[in-house]
Amino acid sequence: MEKLLAELKENLQAGAGKNLKAIVLFGSAARGEYHERHSDLNVLLLLERAQAEDLEALHEAAAWWERKKFPAPQVFTLEELRASADIFAIELLDMKAHHRMIYGEDFFAELAVPLDLHRLQVERELRTNWVKLRQGILLAPPKDRVLVALMDASVSTFVTLFRHALIALGENPPTARREIVADIARLVGARPEAFAAVLEVREGKRQARELNARETLRGYLALVERVTEEVDRRLAGGN
């Protein structure tokens, strides 16, 4: 990972020159949870200018990064990032809390994220991904490997949303994924075992064939439903 990041920095500097203000690593790698088999190396670029010609100058570096099977860097100017804080509240709060500067000065301390809009985004994203999970279950053949794959594909998204649900509900969330799941399950009165099992499979600590896929899926969906409903109730002022 370090070699890849060093080469990316060199390629970006060669393409952007003085227009490049910062390179930021965020996501699981910045949180110390990088797994080569599952994780991406997520990068944000801060540019002085981000017009078409400025992006074209970075094509070779971005194409090389894509060939390494990583997503293209996200590109902003500082003004654009500040203006986006109300739309990308979840993402920017995560970046503020866990990031690593690969190049440039750390600008996140001065970046304000409106928490009222963060709460709205948490509610919307929980419900949206809950609906998507239901759609996936509707379409999934009743085969264990398919059901496990469905959960594996969504578990990182839901753990992120659970962390932000804790923030929205006034809690101080832990960093570790199992602790996040345990905390939100305890807070809403649900069981965390299904999510813990899927995380173990994802991290290579357990074989997928060891799971009772149907039973695990029922517990997995039940926790998503409970968190979504409880966040909606509490943030709407319910008792």
C-alpha positions in Angstrom: 0.0 0.0 0.0 2.8 2.5 0.9 4.5 1.8 -2.4 1.3 2.4 -4.3 0.5 5.6 -2.5 4.0 6.9 -3.1 3.8 6.2 -6.8 0.3 7.8 -7.0 1.7 10.9 -5.3 4.5 11.1 -7.8 2.2 10.6 -10.8 -0.3 13.2 -9.6 2.5 15.8 -9.0 3.9 15.2 -12.4 0.5 15.8 -14.0 -0.9 18.7 -11.9 2.2 20.6 -10.9 1.4 23.6 -8.7 -2.3 23.1 -9.3 -2.2 20.1 -6.8 -2.8 21.4 -3.3 -3.5 18.1 -1.4 -3.8 14.4 -1.6 -5.9 12.7 1.1 -6.3 9.0 1.8 -9.7 8.2 3.4 -12.0 5.3 4.1 -11.0 1.9 5.5 -7.2 2.3 4.8 -7.2 5.6 6.8 -9.0 3.9 9.7 -6.5 1.1 9.8 -9.0 -1.5 8.5 -7.5 -2.0 5.0 -7.9 -5.6 3.7 -6.2 -6.2 0.4 -9.0 -8.6 -0.8 -11.9 -6.3 -0.1 -10.8 -2.8 0.5 -10.2 0.1 -1.9 -7.7 2.9 -1.5 -9.9 5.9 -1.6 -8.3 9.2 -2.5 -9.4 12.8 -2.6 -7.5 15.4 -4.6 -7.7 19.1 -3.7 -6.9 21.3 -6.7 -6.5 25.0 -7.1 -8.5 24.8 -10.3 -10.7 21.8 -11.6 -11.6 22.8 -15.1 -11.6 20.3 -18.0 -8.0 21.0 -18.9 -6.9 20.5 -15.3 -8.6 17.1 -15.2 -7.2 16.1 -18.6 -3.7 16.8 -17.2 -4.3 14.1 -14.6 -5.6 11.5 -17.0 -2.4 9.3 -17.1 -2.2 9.2 -13.3 -5.9 8.4 -12.9 -5.8 5.7 -15.6 -2.8 4.1 -14.0 -4.7 4.1 -10.6 -7.7 2.5 -12.3 -5.5 -0.2 -13.7 -4.5 -1.0 -10.1 -8.2 -1.7 -9.5 -8.9 1.3 -7.4 -11.6 3.9 -7.8 -10.7 7.2 -9.6 -9.8 10.0 -7.1 -12.5 12.4 -6.0 -11.6 15.9 -7.2 -12.6 19.2 -5.5 -11.3 22.7 -5.0 -11.4 23.9 -1.4 -14.4 26.2 -2.2 -16.3 23.3 -3.8 -15.6 21.1 -0.8 -17.0 23.7 1.6 -20.0 24.2 -0.5 -20.6 20.4 -0.6 -20.6 19.9 3.2 -24.3 20.0 3.4 -24.8 17.4 0.7 -22.0 15.0 1.7 -22.2 15.3 5.5 -21.7 11.6 6.2 -18.7 11.4 3.9 -17.0 14.5 5.1 -17.5 13.8 8.8 -15.9 10.4 8.1 -13.0 12.1 6.3 -12.6 14.7 9.2 -12.4 11.9 11.7 -10.2 9.5 9.8 -7.9 10.7 7.0 -4.3 10.7 6.1 -2.5 13.5 4.3 -0.4 12.0 1.5 0.5 15.5 0.3 -0.2 19.1 1.3 -1.6 20.8 4.4 -4.4 19.3 6.5 -7.4 21.5 5.8 -10.1 19.4 7.5 -9.9 21.2 10.8 -11.4 24.3 9.2 -14.1 22.4 7.3 -17.5 22.8 9.0 -20.1 20.1 8.5 -23.8 21.0 9.4 -25.0 18.3 11.8 -28.7 19.0 11.2 -28.3 18.1 7.6 -26.1 15.1 8.6 -29.1 13.7 10.5 -31.3 14.0 7.5 -28.8 12.3 5.3 -28.4 9.4 7.8 -32.2 8.8 7.8 -32.4 8.9 4.0 -29.4 6.7 3.4 -30.6 4.1 6.0 -34.0 3.9 4.4 -32.7 3.9 0.9 -30.2 1.0 1.6 -32.9 -0.9 3.5 -35.1 -0.8 0.4 -32.2 -1.9 -1.8 -31.5 -4.8 0.5 -35.1 -5.9 0.3 -35.0 -5.7 -3.5 -31.8 -7.8 -3.4 -33.5 -10.5 -1.3 -36.5 -10.5 -3.6 -34.3 -11.2 -6.6 -31.8 -13.6 -5.0 -32.0 -17.3 -5.8 -32.3 -19.3 -2.5 -28.7 -20.4 -2.6 -26.4 -20.0 0.4 -23.5 -18.5 -1.6 -25.9 -15.9 -3.2 -27.4 -14.9 0.1 -23.9 -14.6 1.8 -22.7 -12.5 -1.2 -25.7 -10.2 -0.9 -24.8 -9.5 2.8 -21.1 -9.2 2.1 -21.8 -6.6 -0.6 -23.8 -4.4 1.7 -22.1 -4.8 5.1 -19.6 -2.0 4.8 -22.3 0.5 3.8 -24.5 -0.5 6.7 -21.7 -0.4 9.3 -20.8 3.1 8.1 -24.5 4.1 8.4 -24.7 2.5 11.9 -21.7 4.6 12.9 -23.4 7.8 11.7 -26.7 6.7 13.3 -24.8 6.6 16.6 -23.5 10.1 16.0 -27.0 11.4 15.0 -28.4 9.9 18.2 -25.8 11.7 20.3 -23.5 8.8 20.9 -19.7 8.7 20.6 -19.1 5.8 18.2 -16.2 3.5 18.4 -13.9 2.9 15.4 -13.9 -0.9 15.2 -16.7 -2.3 13.1 -17.8 -5.0 15.5 -18.0 -2.5 18.3 -20.1 -0.2 16.1 -22.5 -3.0 15.4 -22.6 -4.0 19.0 -23.3 -0.5 20.2 -26.1 0.3 17.7 -27.7 -3.1 18.4 -27.6 -2.5 22.1 -29.0 1.1 21.7 -32.0 -0.1 19.6 -32.6 -3.4 21.4 -31.6 -5.7 18.6 -29.1 -8.6 18.1 -25.7 -8.1 16.5 -24.7 -11.7 15.8 -25.7 -11.8 12.1 -23.6 -8.7 11.2 -20.7 -10.0 13.3 -20.8 -13.3 11.4 -20.8 -11.5 8.0 -17.8 -9.4 9.1 -15.9 -12.5 10.1 -16.4 -14.0 6.6 -15.4 -10.7 5.0 -12.2 -10.6 7.0 -11.3 -14.2 6.2 -11.8 -15.3 9.9 -14.6 -17.6 9.0 -15.7 -19.6 6.0 -19.0 -18.6 4.2 -20.1 -22.2 4.1 -20.1 -22.3 8.0 -23.0 -19.9 8.1 -26.6 -20.8 8.1 -27.2 -18.3 5.3 -31.0 -18.0 5.6 -30.9 -17.6 9.4 -28.1 -15.1 9.1 -30.0 -13.1 6.5 -33.0 -12.9 8.7 -31.0 -11.5 11.6 -29.1 -9.2 9.2 -32.3 -7.7 7.8 -33.9 -7.5 11.3 -31.0 -5.3 12.6 -31.2 -3.0 9.5 -34.9 -2.6 10.0 -34.7 -1.9 13.7 -31.9 0.7 13.3 -33.8 2.4 10.5 -37.1 2.5 12.4 -35.5 3.6 15.7 -33.4 6.4 14.0 -36.5 7.7 12.3 -38.6 7.6 15.5 -36.0 9.2 17.7 -34.9 11.9 15.3 -38.6 12.7 14.6 -39.0 13.4 18.3 -40.8 10.1 19.3 -40.6 8.7 22.7 
